[in-house]
Amino acid sequence: MTSPVNNGVSRVLRNYSVLSLAAALACGCAVGPDFKRPDAPKTESYTAAPLPPKTAASQGPAGAAQTYVNGADIPAQWWTLFHSDKLNALVEQALKSSPDVVAAQAALREAHENLLAQEGGFFPSLDGNGSAARQKINDASFGVPGGGSSIYSLFNATVNVSYTLDIWGGVRRGVEAQRAQAEYENFQLEGTYLTLSSNVVTTAIQEASLRAQIEATNQIIDADHKQLETVQRQLSLGGASRLDVLTQQTQLANEMATLPPLQKQLQQNRDLLAVLLGQVPSQQPDVQFELGDLQLPQDLPLSVPSQLVAQRPDVRAQESLLHQASAQVGVATANMLPQVTITGDFGGTSTNFSDLLKSSSNVWTLTGGITQPIFHGGELIHKKRAAVAAYDQAAAQYRGTVLTAFRNVADALHALNADADALAQQDLATQAAADTLKVTRSRYKAGSISALDLLVVERTYQQARIAQLQAQAARYADTAALFQALGGGWWNRDAGGKPTQTAANP
């Protein structure tokens, strides 16, 4: 048998539902602008001048030509294109252990929970209230002359239902704004993944470059040691002067002085790599990188310009902020309009707790109210104007982010072509310097040239060799920069990859 309490609750909720449905039917639209994703820049090229179909090539290490594959997609794990198992392992470790990733994931969870909380505005609020009181009253307070007093207990239990009708869409715009915030945090997480993986790759390349430069410098120092020994023997035999010996010693000392800065950079680079992996510098990874551990990707996927704004996490994040600002204009507009609230109460009041739920003790009310803001000292209109200004600011920041994205890609493309040309020339220069040094040393041993002449040639070779190694490393680093500038391929991640809770396809 249905209790009187349930019958009363049912009546209140039925009446409430009818009013809510009627209001919902009246809520056909939401005030404020409907957000539309900005159009991509109208351009078919990243650079002012057409790019060559492929870069220059040379015969030495990292000298392969790189071909631009227009319209090709970027793999999610783009760093695997360098074909280094050691590099792959370090990137995966960084993505799992970096505190930057953990912080970005937590920010996304926070935004998601705030979104769910904001969606609570779609539903009525339901609260229960109860009270119990023991009172003593004097009958004289009710106008009874010479009356006595009485003591009684009073028990109250009510359920309150309240709902503000979303006639103008203010709640919907608020949810829209919070959803945009969650999307922003999602793309911030994707940006963290991309930045972290790029930093690990470029740090590994820098380490390989520094190790190669240190090795080349040590080889030059060994050669200078041998040359000094030759000059000292010639001095003992009268075939060289004391000045020749001092000149060669100076050259050796100068070469040895270049080692500590390189070693310092290498140690600092290793410290950075440890931190990128989520470890303290004393816990550096066991692996070490050499340029020979990496292969230069020869096919470079190049997205069409119209897709870039959909691929770059920073652009998508800024787009989400623009969307949020647009929704906030609607919220501010809705706050200036009449607000309709429906409130229902059902419960019981009795002097005996055991009678509290009996039908004779039931009380209920169902009320509707409307509030029209009339004067708030200009607060509401200025808040709306501030929301519009915030939207204009977000729109300008979005455009600036897009321009930066296109500049990053253009810079990377220019760098790749210049790197290839520079390495090709530097390979020729280094080979010529090596051949010249070989001939010069033979002539010096034969006594046909001075130690000063040899010194000049040795310096030329050293500079050429170091520049060659730096040019090789630049090709690797700028290739990674292109992948980063194009967005890193996060949209191609399969179900087994890193979780993306609100990812949207580009």
BAVORO-341744 format. One record per atom (N, C-alpha, C): residue in one letter; x, y, z. Coordinates in pm, whole numbers, plus 50000, padded with zeros to 5 digits. Last residue first. Layout:
<pts>
AXYZ...
</pts>
This chain:
<pts>
P541615161846446P541815174546376P540895175646257N539525147846702N540305146346580N540485159746512A539975154147043A539155155946925A540035154546803A540055139947367A540725143547242A539715144647129T539605136847636T538625144547558T539195148547423Q541605119847725Q540245118047774Q539215125847695T543955099447614T543505113047588T542015113247616P546615078847722P545195082247725P544945096847696K549035066947487K548745074747607K547285078947606G548025037247308G548915048347340G548505055247468G546235018347232G547285014047323G548225025047364A544635029847045A544065027647178A545125023447278D546935052346872D545935041646880D545505039547025R547355084846746R547635075546855R546535065046862N546995104546565N547125090946513N547425080746621W547065128346693W545765123946648W545805109746590W549765134746730W548995129346843W547655123446800G551705144646549G550955132546515G550115126846627G553205168546580G553655156246643G552825143846620G552915194446482G551955189446580G552255176046639L554795206446326L553595201446258L552585195246354A556855211646503A556125223046447A554825218746379Q557825185546546Q557185192946656Q556335204346601F558895180046296F557835171646349F557085178746461L560845200546290L559755200446192L558595191946242A562565193146496A561825205746508A560665206346409A563695170046392A562805168946508A561965181546523T565205183346197T564185173646156T563185171446269D566915197746354D565895205146281D564845195946219A568505176846458A567725185246549A566625192646474Y569725165846226Y568865157646314Y567935166546397R571105188246134R570125181746047R569175173046129A572825193946346A571765203446313A570705197146224A574695173446338A573725173646447A572555182946415Q576135181846110Q575445168946112Q574355168746219A577165206146200A576235206146087A575465192946079Q578885197246399Q577745205646436Q576715206146325L580735183846241L579945176446340L578715184446383Q581775205646095Q581125194546026Q580235186646122A582955221146292A581805226546219A581055215546145I585045204046361I584015207146460I582765212546392R586465204746115R585945192146169R584825194646271A587165231846084A586345225345984A585715212546039Q588795236146307Q587565243746293Q586615237146193Q590895218446243Q590115216746365Q588775224046354Y591885229246003Y591275215946004Y590395214046128T592865253846095T591825253445991T591105240045991R594855245646271R593695252946322R592545252546221E596605234046088E595985225946193E594735232746250V597415256345937V596675245545871V595975236745974V598795270946131V597635276846063V596775266046000L600855253146194L599895257146296L598615262746232L602395252845962L601675240746003L600565244146103D603445278645975D602595274845862D601765262445897L604955276246205L603845285546203L602885282346088A606965258746134A605965254146231A604745263346231S607565262245774S607805264945916S606705259146003I608575239045516I607735249845569I608005251245718S610435219545459S610175229445355S609265240745401G611045197745617G611725210345642G611455221145542A609725174345614A610815175545517A611565188745532K607825179745796K608835169845831K610025170745737Y606335197445642Y607015202445762Y608115192645805R605345180945445R606275191445405R607025196945526S603655165345600S604765159045527S605815169345487R601885184945688R602715177945786R603895170845718T600705191945445T601475201845519T602385195145621V599275169045371V600395173545287V601295183145364K597425168545584K598285157145558K599505161245477L596115192945554L596905190345675L597865178745653T594825189145309T595835199645322T596725197145443D593045168945377D594065166245275D595205176545286A591505183045565A592235171045605A593355167845506A590415203245407A591295206845519A592115194945565A588855187945232A589955195945178A590935199745288Q587055177445417Q587925168445340Q589115175945283T585875201145503T586605192745599T587545183245526A584665210645269A585675218745336A586525210345431L582845190145213L583915193245117L585045200945184D581265192345442D581945179745413D583105182045316Q580275218045406Q581205215545517Q581935202445500Q578575215145192Q579755223645177Q580785220745286A576715197845314A577375194045188A578645202145168L575885213145531L576635200845554L577365196445427A574555234245399A575725237045483A576555224545505D572465220845273D573455228045193D574735230445273A571145211145501A571645201945400A572715208545313D570495235045633D571345225045697D571975215645594A568755247245452A570035253545479A571005243645543N566615229145469N567295231445340N568665237645361L566005231645741L566375218645684L567105220245552A565365258845769A566535253345839A566975240145778H563025260845620H564205268445577H565465262545641L561445244045783L561715240545643L562935248045590A561425258346025A561985244846021A562315240645879D560145282045945D561525282545995D562175268845987A557605271645878A558435278045775A559895278545818V556785262646132V556935253146021V557845259045913N556775287046274N557595275846319N557845265846207R554855301946132R556265306246129R557175294846172F552555287946198F553005288046058F554465292546047A552555293746475A552605279846427A553105279246283T552295321446478T553515315246532T553665301046482L549705323446376L550825329146301L552155323246347V548295311146588V548285305346454V549455310546371T548795329246795T549265315446807T549315308646671G547465351946697G548915352346718G549505338446729R544845342646699R545485345946571R546995346546585Y544545339746978Y544415328246889Y545105330946756Q544775366047060Q545785356447103Q545745343847017A542445376546946A543745381546903A544865371946940A540545361647089A540595360746943A541945365546890A541035369947351A541275356047315A541365354147164Q540205396947325Q541585393747361Q541925379447320D537505393447268D538375400147170D539845397147197Y536725381447511Y536625373947385Y537515380247278A537155402447685A537945390147703A537895381547577A535205419947591A536625423647577A537525411447592V532955405347669V533185408047526V534645411747502A533305406247944A533315393247876A533555394947727A533025433647987A534315427348017A534415413747949R530355436447922R531365443147839R532745437247862K529285421748135K529095417147997K530125423547905K530095437448348K530585423648339K530395418048199H528645460248293H530105460848282H530725446848279I526075451248339I526435455748205I527945456248188L526245444648617L525955434448516L526355438848376E526925468948755E527735456848765E527515447448648G525485492248775G526245490148651G527055477348650G524115489849017G525235499149008G526075497448884H521975474048971H523125467949041H524345476949029F518615473748926F519745482748948F520805475649031I517205450548830I516815464148796I517985473748811P516695417048741P517665427148787P517245440948739Q513935400048836Q514435408248725Q515425418348780T512835369148924T513705380148966T514235387248842I510085350249024I510835356248914I511605368148967G508895318749148G509315332549165G510095337449045G506555295849278G507365300349166G507705315049186T505965268649502T505985282749468T506865285249347L504355247449703L504925247949569L504835262449523T504415229650012T504245242149938T504885240649801W503035209550275W503775211350152W503465224950090V502785186650545V502715200450498V503485201250368N501275160950744N501905165450619N501705180350596S499985150050956S501095159150987S501725165150862S498155132450857S497635143950931S498715154150962S499695112050757S499115121750664S498595134150735K502725106950943K501315104550919K500745115550830L505315111651019L505095107050882L503645104050852L505175119251286L505775128451190L505445124751046D504365104951503D503305109651413D503855117851296S506645100351648S506025088751584S504925092751487F507175125251758F508045120251651F507405108651577N504735148751814N505195135251846N506015129951729T504015171951708T504555172651844T505035159051892S504995177651365S504225170851469S504885172751604T505085180951023T505315187951149T504425181551254G506655170550716G505695168850823G506095176750946G506855178550367G507355172650490G506255170950592F508045196250089F507105186250141F507705180250267D508335223049868D508675217449999D507605207350037G509745237849576G508745229249637G509245223749769T510205263849349T510605257949476T509455249649531I511565277849060I510465269749115I510985263049240T512475308648919T512835297749010T511565290949060V513765328048662V512565321548714V512975309348796Q515175358648598Q515475345248642Q514235339348710P515555381948329P514775376448440P515125361948469L519035391148253L517645388648217L516885382448334M521685392248304M520995405148299M519485403348279N522675366848276N522575372148413N521845385648417A522905363748002A521785357248072A521595362848212T525325377347959T524075382547902T522865376847975A527175361048086A526995374848133A525705380948081V526865337947928V526585337548071V526315351548124G527715347347676G526355342847696G525955342347842V530385352247738V529555363547694V528085359947712Q531255326447784Q531135335447899Q530365348147862A531465316147527A530395311347614A530185320747733S533775329747443S532505331747373S531335327547461A535685319147616A535375333447623A534055336547554Q535695292647522Q535285295547659Q534895310247674H536715296547265H535375290847282H534845294047422L539265305447334L538375314247259L536935309647272L540205282447455L540065294547536L539165304647466S540235266047230S539355262647341S539155274647433E542245278447082E540885278147028E539875275047139Q544405272247240Q543985286247232Q542585287447173A544485244847189A544275249547326A543805264047325R545025244646917R543755239246964R543455243647106V547595256046925V546525262946854V545165257946901D548965236447070D548875250047125D547775258147056P548745213246908P548075213847038P547955227947094R548085213746565R548955219446669R548225219846803Q546055205246395Q547045195646444Q547875200946560A544485225146301A543795214146367A544775204346431V546265241646176V545575246946294V544825236046369L547095225345958L548015228246067L547285232946192Q545505221745740Q545355212245850Q546175216045972S546245240345553S544905241445610S544685232145728P548845231945468P548685243145561P547305243945626V549365196545483V548905208245408V548625219545507S552355182645627S550905184745626S550545196945541L554765162845523L554515177145531L553015179445516P557105138345617P555705141745592P555465156645615L560055131145469L559505140145570L558055143345537D562245105745431D560935110245385D560295118445496Q564535101245581Q564695106245444Q563385110945382P565835106345902P564645103145822P564735109345684L569015094945982L568305106745939L567065102645858Q569545075246265Q569435075746120Q568595087846082L571865072046537L570665077846476L570725076846324D574265063746631D573085056546680D571815060946609G576205081046542G576015068746465G574825060546512L576295099746738L575605103146615L575335090846529E575525084247052E576495088046950E575725091346822F574575084347391F574215085947250F575405090347168Q574135060347649Q574835071847596Q574605072347445V572275047347927V572555048147783V573275061147749D571655050648193D572875043348158D573245045148011P570585083048311P570365070248242P571685063848202Q571375095548640Q571405096748495Q571205083148429Q570875104248907Q570325091748853Q570255092348701S571685129148973S572565118149015S572085104648963P569555145548888P570765144448804P571715133148844V566475127148942V567455137248984V568725135148902Q563935121548690Q564915117048787Q565815128748827G562315124648467G561705124548599G562625119848709L563535127948230L563055114448259L562415113348396L564405153748251L563335150948156L562735137048179V566525149048427V565335156248475V564155153848381A568335136148254A567835129248373A566555135848424L568815156548068L568175144148024L567595136548143L570165175148227L568875178548170L568115165948128D572515160848277D571655164848389D570235167948339R573525159448020R573135147048087R572225150048206N574085186547982N573125179947895N572615167047956Q576075189748169Q574815196948187Q573715190948101Q578005173448049Q577485170048182Q576165177148208L578415187447806L577955173647806L577355169747940Q579355212147893Q578075211547821Q577515197347821K581785203348005K580765209748089K579395209048023Q583085194147777Q582735184547882Q581685190347977L583415218547644L582615207847583L582175197647688P585075232247827P583735237347795P582825226747731P587415214047831P586545216247949P585185222247916L588525215747555L587855203847609L586945206747729T589935237847486T588585236747431T587805224947489A592445234547592A591555244047660A590135243447607M593695218447410M593275212347536M592315221547612E594265237747215E593355226847185E592825220647313N596095253847352N594845259547306N593805248747274A598165235547392A597465241047507A596115247047467L598965231547124L598465220447205L597655225447324Q599845257447055Q598745251246982Q598125239947063T601955259947234T600815269047243T599585263247174Q603655240447135Q603115239047271Q601895248047291Q604285251946888Q603525239446892Q602935236947030T605685274546977T604485276246895T603615263646898L607845262947107L606885270947184L605575272847106V609115251046886V608615242746996V607555250347076D609805273546735D608935263346676D608305254646785L611525286146909L610265292646879L609275282746818R613745270346897R612985270447022R611605276746999S613755254746568S614145264746666S613305263346793A615055225146411A613965234146448A614445243646555G617235209246374G616395211846257G615215220846286G618815200746578G619155213446516G618315216846396L618015179446715L618915176746603L619315189546529S616315190146896S617525183546949S618535180746839L614335199046722L615105208746798L616405202646848Q613305174746635Q613995183346538Q614835193946607R612145166746873R613255158946819R614045167246718Q610195186846892Q611215185846995Q612405177546949V608625180846669V609335193646674V610445193246779T607615155846749T608435157046628T609265169746631E606135162746974E607275153746990E608195154546869L604195178346847L605125184446942L606345175646964Q602895158746700Q603605169346628Q604605176246720K601775143846905K602765137646818K603575148146743H600065163547006H601085157547092H602195151447006D598415167446786D599285178446828D600395173446921A597085142946784A597935146546669A598895157746706D595735145247026D596715134447007D597655137746892I594105167046961I595105168347067I596165157547056I592495155146767I593365166346728I594455168446832Q591215136346926Q592045131846815Q593005142846770N589845153547098N590885144647152N591795139347042T588075164846913T589075173446980T590195165047039A586545142646847A587345149046744A588425157846805E585365137747100E586215127647038E587115133846932I583925161447129I584965158047227I585925147747168Q582165159246914Q583105170346919Q584245167647017A580765136346990A581545136146867A582565147446865R579555145647223R580485134347231R581355133647106L577945165647113L579015169247206L580035158047218S576165150046956S577025160146894S578205163546984A574885134747153A575665128147048A576625137846981E573635155647295E574645147147360E575525140247257Q571895164847098Q572945173747149Q574035165747219I570255142447077I571045146646961I572185155747005A569105142747333A569905131247291A570795134847172T567755167047313T568795165447414T569695153647380T565915161347112T566955171347086T568085170647189V564385141147249V565065138547121V566195148447097V563435154847474V564265142847491V565045140147363N561955175247350N563105178647432N564025166747453S559935160247226S560875168047144S562125171647223S558625149847450S559265140647356S560265148047269L557745174547564L558645165547637L559365156147541T556065185347369T557255192747412T558255183547480L554095164947353L554885168747236L556175175847276Y553035163947614Y553605151947552Y554555155847438T552135190447628T553175185747720T553845173347666G550135190447435G551305199047417G552455194947508E548355173247560E548975169047434E550215177447405L547725189847777L548365176947800L549045171947674Q546485210347639Q547685213347715Q548445200547746F544305196447548F545325200147450F546605205047517N542995193647795N543345181947716N544445185147616E542555219647871E543495211647950E543895199047876Y540655226347671Y541935233547681Y542955225247757E538575209547739E539265207547612E540615214547612A537875221747982A538365207847982A539095204647852Q537005246247881Q538155245947971Q538745231847978A534785237947740A535905243647666A537165243747752R533225230847956R533655220347862R534835225247778Q532785255748065Q533585246048140Q534055234548053A531215267247862A532495273347899A533385263447974E529015250147868E529805251347746E531185257147777V528045256048121V528555242548094V529425242647969G527285282448070G528285279548173G528885265748154R525345278847875R526575285847838R527675283347942R523445265748033R524045258847919R525335265547874V522825286248211V523445273848261V524125266448148G521725305048033G522915308348111G523625296148165G519445302547877G520615294347843G521865297847921W517175314747951W518045322247860W519325314747826I515955295848119I515205301648008I516125307947904D516395274548313D517435279748223D516785285548098L514985279448631L514775275848490L515835282548402T516145266148919T516115278648843T516055275148695Y514655247449170Y515205247249034Y515045260848969S514415227449457S514525240849399S515185239849262V512865210849718V513285209549578V513295223549517N513195198250041N513095210149959N513645207349819V511505180950284V512365179450167V512125191550078T511385180850642T510945185450510T511985182150404A510295177550963A511095170750860A510565174850725N510085186151305N509885190151166N510805182051075F508565185551623F509445178851528F509065183151386L508425197251946L508015199951809L509055194051714S507055191752275S508115189652176S507555192252036Y506055212352555Y505805202852447Y507055201852357I504515225252837I505775220752778I505445210552670S502755254052953S502785240452899S504145237752834S501195273253213S502255270853114S502165256553067G498165290953264G499335283853312G500365282653202G496625323253277G496875310053221G498125303653276G495755347753348G495995338053454G496265324153404P494265352253033P494585357753167P494765346553268V495645347052733V494815339752830V495165344752969G497265356852530G496145365052576G495205358052672F499425341852478F498355340752379F497095348252425S501035345152690S501535350652564S500505349852454A499765331152887A499555345652884A500045351852755D500685305452874D499425308452805D499155323252797N504065301052799N503095306052897N501845309952822I505955272152701I505305284652672I504335288052784K508845254352626K507895257552734K507315271252703Q510025229052400Q509655242652433Q508735243152556R512355213452205R511615211752329R511335225652382A512685203451866A512765213751969A511905209852088A514325193651572A513595189151691A513795199551799S514415191251216S514675198351340S513835192251452G515695188050884G515015182551001G515365190551125N515765186450535N515915194350657N515145187650770G517335179050224G516505174750336G516805183050459D517235190049891D517835190650023D516825185950127L518015191549558L517155184649653L517875184349787S517935210349263S518635207249388S517625201849488P517425198248927P516995205149049P517855201249167F519955201248668F519045193548750F518595201748871F521855215948543F520715211548462F519625204948546G523895219848722G522925230648706G521735226948620G525645199048689G524635197748793G523585208648787E527555207148517E526375201048458E525275198448561Q529555214148694Q528805224848627Q527525219248566A530535188848762A529895197048865A529045208048802L531645181548518L530535173748572L529795181448680L533635201448510L532605200748406L531395192948457N535195194448726N534495207348730N533405207948623E536205170548624E535325170248741E534555183348754H537765181048415H536675171748385H535695171048502A539645196248552A538715202948460A537525194048428E540975175448691E540295186248763E539265193148674R542055161148477R541065154748565R540265165248642L543835180648381L542745175848296L541665169048380A545575182848595A544805194648555A543625190648466A546685157148589A545875161248704A545015173348670Q548105158748349Q547025148948363Q546105152548479A549965178348417A548995181048310A547825171348316A551415164748618A550695177148649A549635180148545V552475143548468V551595140748582V550765153048618V554085157848291V552965149948240V551975147148352D555915168848469D555125177748384D553895170548329P557235147048579P556235154148661P555395163948580S557675118248377S557905132548393S556835138948483S557115091248329S557665095248459S557785110148480K556155085648074K555535078948189K555925085348322L557705100247903L556265102247897L555545095948015A560245089547963A559925103347999A558425105648001Q560005063947853Q560225065447997Q559855079648042E559735070247583E558635063647652E558775064847803V562275081447539V561075089547521V559895083247595L563945059347589L564025071247674L562775079947660A563225041447386A563035037647526A563055049847617N563995055547156N562585051847177N562315048847324L566775056647191L565985069047193L564515066047220K567405029647166K567745036847289K566915049647301D566615024146906D565905017647017D566195024847149S566245044746645S567145042546759S566335036646874H565045056446411H565495042546416H566545040146525F563795079846367F565255080646378F565885066746398L561155073846383L561695075446248L563205077246249T560335075146641T560825062046595T561405062946454W559265099846679W560685098346712W561225084846667W556555097646636W557385102546526W558865100646552Q554155082246715Q555495080846773Q556525084946667A552195089246525A552085093946664A553435093146734P553315100546200P553025089946298P552995095546440I551655123145991I552775121446083I552435110146180D550795119945641D550475121445782D551695118045868A551325139945346A551505127645422A551245130245571G551245164145214G549985157845250G550105145045328N554335159045053N553215168045079N551935160245106V557185150045160V556025142645111V554785150845146Y560385159545081Y559145164145142Y557965156745077T563325141345141T562255144445046T561005148645123Q566735146145196Q565435144445258Q564365149445162A569785129045128A568785138945088A567455135745157A572285122145374A571245117845281A570295129245249G574265127545560G574265135245436G573185131445339A574985115345793A573845124645797A573735132745670P578375111445681P577295108245775P576245119345777G578955121145328G579325117645465G578135113745550Q578055129645079Q578505115845094Q578755111645238S574965148245054S576415147245056S576795132945090A572235167144911A572815154944967A574315155944965A569515190444961A570795186444903A571295173944974T566025180244974T567185187945016T568425183244942K563305181544735K564175174744831K565365183544864P561795199944595P561165187244635P562005179344736P562155233444726P562595222644637P561985209444685L559345255144780L560405246644833L560865236744726P558735288344660P558465273944656P559655265944710A558765315344896A559275309244773A558995294244776A557395317345141A557125326845033A557565321244898T555985287745294T557085296845266T556735305845147Y553765272045309Y554325277145434Y555365287845410S550865274745100S552295272345119S552735278145252E548355282945063E548655269445018E550115265845040T546065300745271T547385299445208T547605284945170K544165314745468K544015311445326K545375311545258P544095300345793P544615310345700P544515305745555A540955285145890A542415284745876A542865295645780D538325300746075D538865294945952D540385295045954P537355292746411P537885302146310P538445294646189R534375276046497R535835275146486R536345284746379K531925293746664K532295287546537K533815287646528F529475296246919F530885295746879F531045288446747D526935319546931D527235305346912D528645304246853P526695346347170P527115341147039P527305326047041G523655350147370G525095350847346G525465344447214V521145327347494V521615340547454V523135340147438A519825298047352A520655303947457A521175317347407C516515285047290C517825289947249C518555295647369G514155275947397G514585270647269G515985274847229C512485272047645C513915274947637C514465269647506A509935263247658A510125277447625A511585281047603L510275237847738L509795240047603L509975254447558A511025242848000A512025237447907A511605239447763A508635251348112A509745260748101A510765255948000A507195227448097A506705239248028A507815249448009L508755211548262L508625208148121L508145220148041S508435224348506S509775223548447S509695220648299L505685220748553L506215234248537L507585234048470V505665192548568V504855199448467V505385213548443S507325187948786S507735183048654S506975190148544Y505835198748998Y507145204548964Y507555200548823N503685181248999N503465195448972N504755202348927R505095158049063R504335158848938R504095173448899L506195164449311L507115162249198L506365162749066V503845166649465V504755178049451V505635176449328R502805140649438R502045152149391R502945164249368S504835125249554S504505123349413S503755135249358V504725133749818V505935136349737V505615135249590G502175123349882G502435137649887G503635141449804N502575095749854N501565102449772N501815117449767N504525091450047N504875089549906N503875096149814V502945097050276V504155104850248V504515103750101P500965077650272P500585091550248P501775100350216S502175048150091S502045056350211S501605070350176T500535022149920T501345034249910T501095043050031M500864988050000M500005000050000M500885012450000
</pts>
